[in-house]
Amino acid sequence: MESIEQASGATYRSASSDRKMVRVAAASMAGTAIEAFDFLAYGTAAALVFNKLFFPSLDSATGTLAAFGAFASGLFARPIGGIIFGHFGDRLGRKSILILSLLLMGICTVLIGLLPTYGSIGIWAPILLVALRIGQGASFGGELGGAVLMAVEHAPARLKCFYGSLPQVGAPIGILMSSGAFALMNLLPSDSFMSWGWRIPFLASGALIAVGVFIRMKVDETPDFVAVTSQRKVASMPARDVLVSHWRPLLLAIGGKLAEVTLIYTIIVFSISYATSHLGFSRGNALSAVILGSLCQAVTIPLFGWLGDRVGARRLYIVGTLLLAVMAVPLFSAMESGSLALYTLAAVVALALNYAIIFGPQSSLYAAQFPPELRYSGISIGIQFAAALGGGLAPLIAATLVARYGGIGSVGVYLSVLGVVGAVSAWLMKPTASD
């Protein structure tokens, strides 16, 4: 009888734990997807309309560079958000800070949708656009690090890589929602799209934010942070401690992240602009390639997370970065061929394979580099500085390389070098329990 009761109790605890992980996974993924949608909607709009509506006094090429520069301002604000939100996430807990970051993102995104254009308020239009973009960036700087920690710190040891990959799935879902929303609005007549259609995705995010906040309020604080508080290990200045005592894993996290984040922003921001302005593709065709890649990516990211638990997160990360180093030049050469089929195939392979195999095991690997009391700050600062350097400069560097060498194939060389940097950085990192 006693053994039956023990088995029944174990089954109940297992079922309860499974339900808890489902809630955690849903909260992490939903919040990341919503923030990614909000953040990336700007990137799509920058490629399609902002150069005309907010920088109309500039010629087409300069206006595009200015729109991408405003896009980059959000990525440059992400390290600031990483430091601020990481500080309070390590001191006050993951849950409350994640709710705050989601609210800030929603407010900035809805206000972008309401913003008057240059034709209405002149120079104040681009100034306010950049200010709101900076607010988006600061918010996103605190989101991803906390979301992955919420999943990894709740997960059982044998599944940390898989559950850690689920918040990452929010990124392609956000890309999918953003690109899909703009593709839908693109069905409008051109005048309607440029007049008001582009605003709809930004305004619609208000409803998504409300859903995301509700879901996150239902999740418990992570066991690792509860242990930190009970053992009185809460750091008074976690960002300082990371910079002083854990600078080596911080630099390795930045080096390991650069290739992946540069690849994703080159594909979803710069390549759309390049495809429409240089290759003659329609906005719909360029967006469709990104949508298809994001659909596949939503499957392959957790697949590679699952694989990371079996072969080791660090090993898989090294393989992924080296694979990018080998494939980047052929992929971008295919994109500039002028063939829509090759452009689409290259975009899908880059997103669903090259990006996913690096991004999937990333959460588990990066969480292993820092102690729990400094983990929010360490991860957030590392990935957000890399985002500023890699993602923020990606469209600008890509545009400069194309202008200098006359083709997008040169961008592939740049990404190949970053792939090698990522592989060396991952090789020097501490292994995870699965390695």
Secondary structure, 3 states (H helix, E strand, C coil): CHHHHHHHHHHHHHHHHHHHHHHHHHHHHHHHHHHHHHHHHHHHHHHHHHHHHCCCCCCHHHHHHHHHHHHHHHHHHHHHHHHHHHHHHHHHCHHHHHHHHHHHHHHHHHHHHHCCCHHHHCCHHHHHHHHHHHHHHHHHHHHHHHHHHHHHHHCCHHHHHHHHHHHHHHHHHHHHHHHHHHHHHCCCCHHHHHHCHHHHHHHHHHHHHHHHHHHHHCCCCCHHHHHHHHCCCCCCCHHHHHHHHCHHHHHHHHHHHHHHHHHHHHHHHHHHHHHHHCCCCCHHHHHHHHHHHHHHHHHHHHHHHHHHHHHCHHHHHHHHHHHHHHHHHHHHHHHCCCCHHHHHHHHHHHHHHHHHHHHCCHHHHHHCCCCHHHHHHHHHHHHHHHHHHHHCCHHHHHHHHHHHHCCCHHHHHHHHHHHHHHHHHHHHCCCCCCC
